[in-house]
Amino acid sequence: MSNFTREQAISLRAAKWVAELASSLKDPADFDSPDVTDTDTQMQDGYPPDNIPIFSTSEDLEESRLEAQEIGKYLLAKSFFDCREYDRCAAVFLPTNASPTVMSASSPELKTQTPTQVPKGKDKAASLSPEVKQRPRRNSLPRLSQKSLFLALYAKYMAGEKRKDEDSEMIMGPMDTGAIVNKELVDIGRRLEDWFHERTVQGKEAQNQGWLEYLYGIVLAKSNSTDDAKDYLVKSVNLNPFNWSAWLELRDLLGNVDALRTISPTLPPHLFAIFFHLDANVSLHQTSPSIHSNITELLIAFPTSPYLLTQRALLHYHSKDYDESESIFSSLITTSPHRLDSLDHYSNVLYVMHNRPKLAFLAHLATSTDKFRPETCCVVGNYYSLTSEHEKAIMYFRRALTLDRNFLSAWTLMGHEYVEMKNTHAAISSYRRAVDINTRDYRAWYGLGQTYEVLEMHHYALWYFQRAAALRPYDKQMWQALGACYEKIDRPVEAIKALKRALMAGMAFIEPTAAAATISSSFGSGLSSSSDAYTNVFLDPEILYPIAILYETLQDFDEAAEWMGLVVAQEDGPVVVHPDEQSQSQSQSQLDAGGGGEGGLGTGVTVTTSRARMWLARWAFQKGEMGKAMELAGELCQDGFEVEEAKALVRDLRARMEAEGG
């Protein structure tokens, strides 16, 4: 019993010992007849419903009788399951003479693989032999209650998962390809498929309890039959909406918001459906105000719920409001200091904020609570990463994956560390494993793009950046990377469009008319007048400047000059001048004050704005606008950036003006 304390092991063994004794007792006289398993005969003999024990969980009479007969075996099997003796648990109810089924597909629904590896391409279709497809459906399971059957088959599934982990190679070892699969999946899927077929023929689908639908959904999801898995998980939550595990499995199958909208009408009107929509939106990195409103409404009923507060903190984290996210996580640590759920995300927040003291405290707190939790290992790994001890960080991330190979954060964070160590091959392997676990992890897609950029494989990087931008369309960092990649493969028009999307995502504030103009200019056919849409909003000069350079590459110097002008304008921030309310002198006083426009959002003089001013000065010089060029060059001499070039330009200007004057 690995991972159990001595006291836990003693308690579980004691329960198992008692259950074994109880199951060895002679059956009561009521069950001595040879037809003990024939519930129809029992009903005909007048077995009264009042004699059904109080432990029955089913309203169906036949199910209740089966549960009453199986109670001793069920308790025994459950004690084996709690002791993690999964094969022994399954053998209590299922025939032991049935050898494990060789990995071959059993139906068109269960598209499963080879004994050890997931087939790819044409091999996947070839694994479905005609003989298997034409196999007659016959329920080979003994007559059991749904509760006992679920326990037995779920134990087989867990036994397969346990053997899969045992067969897997060392994390990031030479043979660790992630291709080892659960060998029990096909056998479980075949049994469940036959059971469901029999229930359909008998017209008993309405009496299902939802547990077996949940298990079949897991099996189909593991077998890459995503659509069928969704259907069965939806059936499961409709039959048993209190099974939160089924909701979480369904959430993990949603690739985007459209998929969530598609299944929403099929979900039951239940409290857990509200929590499911919240959880799914957060996992899809949605940060709309309506989601915050939903959390606020739920907090009225559950005011101290750590789960809801964590979801709110994650919303702020995804929207890059790190201060608010850190504040919520900090309060959670105060009220629930031993709760480790989502602490890996909290450590990410502290890492981005470079808050080393708090991250050190968090690592100490998590380690003192449970050092063998994946979350704890990720927190400690993030601390070592922040202190630039990348080898130690990787060691802890690998330790987290040893505890749970499907722990997404550890794969992604380990990829980041390998990038820091310039080990691009290992970084790509880590990121690929992350997206295999969760295709919605934009950080892993973005990391793959960055890694391939380091390798100067820009076409590969472009594809991964596109995936990241599709998952995070409102994150300017994704679009900036995409624009830079387009520029490197000599596609300036697409680069301009991507950078304009970055501007839209990064606007600090925008007025409705400007927003409409922005959208139309970014996606319309014309690009020549697009800069007019951005005159009343604050924009990032680091995005504006590359756009101007790209227009210069396209030989559109007038448009480039307008964008360079926007770069310079960001020094003071947006200044909205209303002719009927402000005079020219008032707007000029705003500029002279250097207050940064509305709300003090100006950047002040930077290297980028100085470069733009130098470009404008040279452009004015080429156009013969000597006065404007001299003014811009004079400003550059005072800025402290590009000073030498500005002085050289001033000398050229004076020489030209003297020559023209002479």
ZAMARGU-4260 file (C-alpha; in steps of 0.2 Angstrom, whole numbers, plus 5000, padded with zeros to 4 digits):
<rodrens>
0) 5000/5000/5000 | 5012/5013/4994 | 5008/5032/4998 | 4998/5026/5013 | 5003/5031/5031
5) 5005/5017/5043 | 4989/5022/5052 | 4979/5023/5036 | 4986/5006/5031 | 4981/4998/5047
10) 4963/5005/5046 | 4961/4999/5028 | 4968/4982/5032 | 4956/4981/5047 | 4941/4985/5036
15) 4947/4972/5023 | 4949/4959/5036 | 4931/4962/5043 | 4924/4962/5026 | 4932/4945/5022
20) 4925/4938/5037 | 4908/4945/5034 | 4908/4938/5016 | 4913/4921/5022 | 4897/4919/5033
25) 4884/4907/5028 | 4870/4916/5017 | 4853/4919/5026 | 4840/4907/5023 | 4830/4919/5012
30) 4844/4917/4999 | 4847/4898/5000 | 4837/4893/4985 | 4846/4889/4969 | 4837/4903/4960
35) 4845/4916/4971 | 4851/4926/4957 | 4834/4925/4948 | 4825/4941/4953 | 4810/4937/4942
40) 4808/4921/4952 | 4809/4930/4968 | 4796/4943/4963 | 4784/4928/4959 | 4787/4920/4976
45) 4781/4936/4984 | 4797/4943/4991 | 4789/4959/4998 | 4796/4976/4994 | 4796/4981/5013
50) 4810/4969/5016 | 4822/4979/5005 | 4836/4985/5016 | 4838/5003/5020 | 4855/5004/5012
55) 4847/5002/4994 | 4851/5017/4983 | 4839/5013/4969 | 4820/5016/4967 | 4820/5002/4954
60) 4814/4986/4963 | 4825/4974/4953 | 4841/4984/4956 | 4836/4986/4975 | 4835/4967/4976
65) 4852/4964/4967 | 4860/4977/4979 | 4853/4968/4994 | 4860/4951/4988 | 4877/4959/4984
70) 4879/4969/5000 | 4892/4957/5007 | 4902/4955/4992 | 4901/4974/4988 | 4908/4979/5005
75) 4922/4966/5002 | 4926/4973/4984 | 4925/4991/4991 | 4938/4987/5004 | 4949/4979/4991
80) 4947/4995/4981 | 4951/5006/4995 | 4967/4996/4998 | 4971/4998/4979 | 4970/4979/4976
85) 4961/4983/4960 | 4962/4966/4952 | 4956/4957/4967 | 4941/4970/4968 | 4936/4966/4950
90) 4938/4947/4953 | 4924/4948/4967 | 4911/4951/4954 | 4918/4946/4937 | 4923/4929/4931
95) 4942/4926/4935 | 4944/4914/4921 | 4942/4928/4908 | 4959/4932/4903 | 4963/4950/4899
100) 4957/4955/4881 | 4971/4958/4869 | 4970/4976/4863 | 4960/4976/4847 | 4945/4986/4843
105) 4928/4980/4847 | 4916/4992/4838 | 4915/5007/4827 | 4912/5017/4842 | 4928/5011/4852
110) 4942/5016/4840 | 4956/5008/4851 | 4974/5004/4847 | 4988/4991/4849 | 4993/4983/4865
115) 5006/4996/4869 | 5006/5010/4857 | 4993/5022/4850 | 4992/5019/4831 | 4993/5034/4819
120) 4987/5038/4802 | 4981/5024/4792 | 4986/5011/4805 | 4972/5017/4816 | 4959/5012/4804
125) 4967/4996/4800 | 4966/4991/4818 | 4947/4988/4816 | 4947/4971/4808 | 4930/4965/4799
130) 4929/4950/4810 | 4929/4961/4826 | 4916/4974/4818 | 4904/4959/4814 | 4905/4952/4831
135) 4888/4948/4838 | 4883/4957/4853 | 4881/4946/4868 | 4881/4952/4886 | 4894/4941/4894
140) 4893/4950/4911 | 4885/4941/4926 | 4869/4948/4933 | 4874/4962/4944 | 4867/4978/4951
145) 4873/4993/4942 | 4883/4999/4957 | 4892/4982/4959 | 4896/4982/4940 | 4902/4999/4940
150) 4914/4995/4955 | 4921/4980/4946 | 4923/4988/4929 | 4931/5004/4937 | 4943/4993/4947
155) 4948/4984/4930 | 4951/5002/4923 | 4961/5007/4938 | 4971/4991/4937 | 4975/4995/4919
160) 4980/5013/4923 | 4991/5006/4937 | 5000/4994/4925 | 5002/5007/4912 | 5011/5018/4925
165) 5022/5003/4929 | 5026/5000/4911 | 5030/5018/4907 | 5048/5023/4906 | 5057/5036/4917
170) 5050/5054/4914 | 5059/5061/4899 | 5069/5045/4897 | 5075/5039/4880 | 5059/5028/4879
175) 5047/5039/4887 | 5036/5043/4871 | 5019/5044/4880 | 5013/5030/4869 | 5009/5017/4883
180) 4991/5014/4884 | 4979/5006/4896 | 4977/4988/4890 | 4960/4985/4899 | 4951/4998/4889
185) 4945/4987/4875 | 4939/4973/4886 | 4929/4986/4897 | 4923/4995/4882 | 4916/4979/4874
190) 4908/4973/4890 | 4899/4990/4892 | 4894/4991/4874 | 4885/4974/4876 | 4877/4979/4892
195) 4870/4995/4885 | 4864/4986/4869 | 4855/4973/4880 | 4847/4987/4891 | 4841/4996/4875
200) 4833/4980/4868 | 4825/4977/4885 | 4819/4995/4885 | 4827/4999/4902 | 4838/5014/4897
205) 4827/5025/4908 | 4832/5015/4923 | 4850/5017/4921 | 4859/5026/4935 | 4873/5035/4925
210) 4888/5027/4933 | 4891/5015/4919 | 4888/5029/4906 | 4902/5039/4915 | 4914/5025/4914
215) 4910/5021/4896 | 4913/5040/4892 | 4930/5039/4900 | 4935/5023/4890 | 4929/5032/4874
220) 4939/5047/4878 | 4955/5037/4881 | 4952/5029/4865 | 4951/5045/4855 | 4932/5044/4852
225) 4929/5061/4858 | 4911/5064/4850 | 4905/5047/4857 | 4913/5051/4874 | 4904/5067/4875
230) 4887/5059/4871 | 4889/5046/4885 | 4895/5059/4898 | 4880/5070/4894 | 4869/5055/4897
235) 4878/5052/4913 | 4876/5070/4920 | 4857/5069/4915 | 4855/5053/4924 | 4865/5057/4939
240) 4869/5076/4939 | 4878/5075/4956 | 4892/5065/4949 | 4905/5080/4948 | 4918/5069/4941
245) 4907/5066/4925 | 4906/5085/4923 | 4925/5087/4924 | 4928/5073/4911 | 4915/5082/4900
250) 4924/5099/4902 | 4941/5091/4897 | 4933/5086/4881 | 4928/5104/4876 | 4941/5111/4864
255) 4933/5129/4862 | 4919/5140/4867 | 4908/5134/4852 | 4909/5116/4859 | 4903/5122/4876
260) 4888/5131/4867 | 4884/5116/4857 | 4882/5104/4872 | 4874/5117/4884 | 4856/5114/4878
265) 4858/5095/4881 | 4863/5098/4900 | 4851/5096/4914 | 4844/5111/4923 | 4854/5108/4939
270) 4865/5118/4951 | 4880/5108/4945 | 4877/5113/4927 | 4880/5131/4933 | 4896/5126/4941
275) 4901/5116/4925 | 4898/5132/4914 | 4909/5142/4926 | 4923/5129/4927 | 4922/5126/4908
280) 4924/5145/4904 | 4938/5147/4916 | 4947/5132/4908 | 4944/5139/4891 | 4952/5156/4897
285) 4937/5166/4895 | 4937/5182/4905 | 4921/5191/4901 | 4911/5201/4914 | 4897/5189/4913
290) 4908/5175/4921 | 4913/5187/4935 | 4894/5190/4937 | 4891/5172/4938 | 4904/5170/4952
295) 4897/5184/4962 | 4879/5176/4961 | 4886/5160/4967 | 4896/5168/4981 | 4879/5174/4988
300) 4874/5156/4991 | 4892/5150/4995 | 4901/5165/5002 | 4916/5156/5009 | 4918/5143/4995
305) 4937/5141/4992 | 4933/5134/4975 | 4923/5149/4969 | 4936/5161/4976 | 4950/5151/4966
310) 4940/5152/4950 | 4939/5171/4952 | 4958/5172/4955 | 4961/5161/4940 | 4950/5173/4930
315) 4961/5188/4935 | 4976/5177/4931 | 4970/5174/4914 | 4966/5192/4911 | 4984/5196/4917
320) 4977/5206/4932 | 4991/5198/4943 | 4988/5210/4958 | 4970/5206/4960 | 4974/5187/4957
325) 4988/5187/4970 | 4976/5196/4983 | 4963/5183/4981 | 4975/5168/4982 | 4983/5177/4997
330) 4967/5178/5007 | 4964/5159/5002 | 4980/5155/5010 | 4975/5164/5026 | 4958/5155/5027
335) 4964/5138/5021 | 4983/5136/5024 | 4983/5118/5020 | 4973/5118/5004 | 4985/5114/4990
340) 4973/5114/4975 | 4978/5127/4962 | 4993/5132/4972 | 5003/5129/4956 | 4994/5143/4948
345) 4997/5155/4963 | 5015/5151/4961 | 5014/5156/4943 | 5007/5173/4948 | 5021/5176/4960
350) 5034/5171/4948 | 5027/5183/4935 | 5027/5197/4948 | 5045/5192/4953 | 5039/5191/4971
355) 5052/5180/4978 | 5049/5181/4997 | 5031/5176/4995 | 5035/5162/4983 | 5048/5156/4996
360) 5035/5156/5009 | 5022/5147/4998 | 5035/5134/4994 | 5039/5131/5013 | 5020/5131/5017
365) 5016/5118/5003 | 5031/5107/5008 | 5026/5107/5026 | 5008/5102/5021 | 5012/5088/5009
370) 5028/5087/4999 | 5022/5072/4989 | 5009/5082/4980 | 5011/5088/4961 | 5006/5105/4966
375) 5019/5106/4980 | 5033/5101/4967 | 5028/5114/4955 | 5028/5128/4968 | 5046/5123/4973
380) 5051/5121/4955 | 5044/5139/4951 | 5054/5145/4966 | 5070/5138/4959 | 5066/5144/4942
385) 5065/5162/4949 | 5082/5160/4957 | 5089/5154/4940 | 5093/5137/4947 | 5085/5128/4932
390) 5092/5111/4935 | 5084/5110/4952 | 5068/5117/4945 | 5068/5103/4932 | 5071/5090/4945
395) 5055/5096/4955 | 5045/5097/4939 | 5050/5079/4935 | 5045/5074/4953 | 5028/5081/4950
400) 5026/5071/4934 | 5032/5055/4943 | 5017/5058/4955 | 5005/5062/4941 | 5010/5060/4923
405) 4995/5070/4917 | 4999/5085/4928 | 4998/5098/4914 | 5007/5113/4923 | 5023/5102/4926
410) 5025/5098/4908 | 5023/5116/4902 | 5034/5123/4916 | 5047/5110/4912 | 5047/5115/4894
415) 5050/5133/4899 | 5065/5128/4910 | 5073/5118/4895 | 5071/5133/4884 | 5081/5143/4897
420) 5094/5130/4897 | 5094/5130/4877 | 5089/5112/4877 | 5077/5114/4863 | 5074/5095/4859
425) 5069/5092/4877 | 5058/5108/4877 | 5049/5102/4862 | 5046/5085/4870 | 5039/5093/4886
430) 5028/5105/4876 | 5021/5091/4865 | 5017/5081/4880 | 5007/5096/4887 | 4997/5098/4872
435) 4993/5079/4871 | 4986/5081/4888 | 4976/5097/4885 | 4975/5104/4868 | 4968/5121/4876
440) 4985/5125/4884 | 4990/5140/4875 | 5006/5142/4885 | 5012/5125/4877 | 5008/5130/4860
445) 5016/5147/4862 | 5031/5138/4869 | 5033/5127/4854 | 5032/5142/4843 | 5046/5151/4853
450) 5057/5135/4853 | 5055/5133/4834 | 5059/5151/4832 | 5075/5148/4841 | 5079/5134/4829
455) 5075/5147/4815 | 5061/5135/4808 | 5049/5149/4806 | 5036/5140/4796 | 5034/5127/4810
460) 5034/5142/4823 | 5020/5150/4813 | 5008/5136/4814 | 5011/5134/4833 | 5008/5153/4836
465) 4992/5152/4826 | 4986/5139/4837 | 4990/5149/4852 | 4982/5165/4845 | 4966/5155/4841
470) 4965/5150/4860 | 4970/5167/4866 | 4963/5180/4853 | 4963/5194/4866 | 4981/5192/4871
475) 4992/5204/4862 | 5008/5193/4865 | 5001/5180/4854 | 4998/5191/4840 | 5015/5200/4842
480) 5023/5184/4840 | 5013/5179/4825 | 5017/5196/4817 | 5035/5194/4820 | 5035/5177/4813
485) 5026/5183/4797 | 5039/5196/4795 | 5053/5184/4796 | 5046/5173/4782 | 5043/5189/4771
490) 5025/5191/4772 | 5023/5209/4777 | 5004/5211/4774 | 5000/5197/4785 | 5012/5203/4798
495) 5003/5220/4798 | 4986/5212/4801 | 4993/5202/4815 | 5001/5217/4823 | 4985/5227/4822
500) 4976/5212/4831 | 4989/5214/4844 | 4984/5233/4845 | 4966/5229/4847 | 4970/5216/4861
505) 4982/5228/4870 | 4971/5244/4870 | 4970/5252/4887 | 4954/5260/4882 | 4945/5264/4866
510) 4930/5273/4861 | 4916/5265/4851 | 4918/5274/4835 | 4937/5271/4836 | 4934/5252/4839
515) 4923/5251/4824 | 4935/5259/4813 | 4949/5248/4820 | 4940/5232/4816 | 4935/5238/4799
520) 4953/5244/4795 | 4961/5228/4801 | 4950/5216/4792 | 4945/5226/4777 | 4953/5226/4760
525) 4961/5243/4762 | 4976/5247/4774 | 4981/5264/4768 | 4970/5274/4780 | 4970/5262/4794
530) 4980/5273/4806 | 4966/5286/4807 | 4957/5274/4818 | 4970/5274/4832 | 4971/5293/4835
535) 4961/5294/4851 | 4967/5278/4860 | 4983/5274/4869 | 4993/5261/4860 | 5009/5251/4863
540) 5024/5260/4854 | 5033/5243/4853 | 5019/5237/4841 | 5016/5253/4832 | 5034/5254/4827
545) 5036/5237/4818 | 5020/5241/4809 | 5028/5257/4802 | 5043/5248/4797 | 5033/5235/4788
550) 5024/5249/4778 | 5041/5256/4774 | 5045/5238/4767 | 5030/5239/4756 | 5036/5256/4750
555) 5021/5265/4757 | 5031/5279/4765 | 5016/5290/4768 | 5007/5277/4778 | 5023/5273/4787
560) 5025/5291/4792 | 5008/5291/4799 | 5012/5276/4810 | 5028/5284/4815 | 5018/5299/4820
565) 5007/5288/4831 | 5023/5281/4839 | 5029/5298/4844 | 5011/5303/4850 | 5011/5289/4863
570) 5024/5299/4873 | 5010/5310/4880 | 4996/5297/4878 | 4979/5300/4869 | 4973/5318/4869
575) 4955/5319/4863 | 4952/5337/4857 | 4933/5342/4856 | 4932/5359/4847 | 4917/5365/4856
580) 4925/5362/4873 | 4943/5364/4871 | 4954/5377/4863 | 4970/5374/4854 | 4980/5382/4869
585) 4972/5370/4881 | 4977/5355/4871 | 4994/5362/4869 | 4996/5365/4888 | 4992/5346/4890
590) 5006/5342/4879 | 5018/5354/4887 | 5014/5347/4904 | 5019/5329/4899 | 5005/5322/4909
595) 5003/5307/4898 | 4986/5311/4891 | 4970/5305/4899 | 4974/5296/4915 | 4993/5299/4913
600) 4995/5284/4901 | 5009/5291/4891 | 5026/5282/4889 | 5037/5297/4890 | 5052/5297/4879
605) 5059/5280/4875 | 5071/5272/4863 | 5057/5267/4852 | 5049/5284/4851 | 5066/5292/4848
610) 5069/5280/4833 | 5052/5285/4826 | 5056/5303/4828 | 5073/5301/4819 | 5063/5292/4805
615) 5051/5306/4804 | 5065/5319/4804 | 5074/5310/4789 | 5058/5308/4780 | 5055/5327/4782
620) 5072/5330/4776 | 5069/5319/4760 | 5053/5329/4757 | 5062/5345/4758 | 5053/5351/4774
625) 5068/5358/4782 | 5059/5367/4796 | 5050/5352/4802 | 5066/5341/4800 | 5076/5354/4811
630) 5062/5354/4824 | 5062/5335/4826 | 5081/5334/4826 | 5082/5347/4839 | 5070/5337/4850
635) 5081/5322/4848 | 5096/5331/4854 | 5087/5334/4870 | 5079/5317/4872 | 5096/5308/4876
640) 5092/5294/4863 | 5099/5294/4845 | 5109/5310/4850 | 5124/5307/4838 | 5113/5303/4823
645) 5102/5318/4827 | 5117/5330/4828 | 5123/5323/4811 | 5106/5326/4804 | 5107/5344/4811
650) 5123/5347/4802 | 5116/5340/4786 | 5101/5351/4787 | 5111/5367/4791 | 5123/5363/4776
655) 5108/5361/4765 | 5099/5377/4771 | 5115/5387/4769 | 5118/5380/4751 | 5100/5384/4747
660) 5102/5401/4755 | 5118/5405/4747
</rodrens>
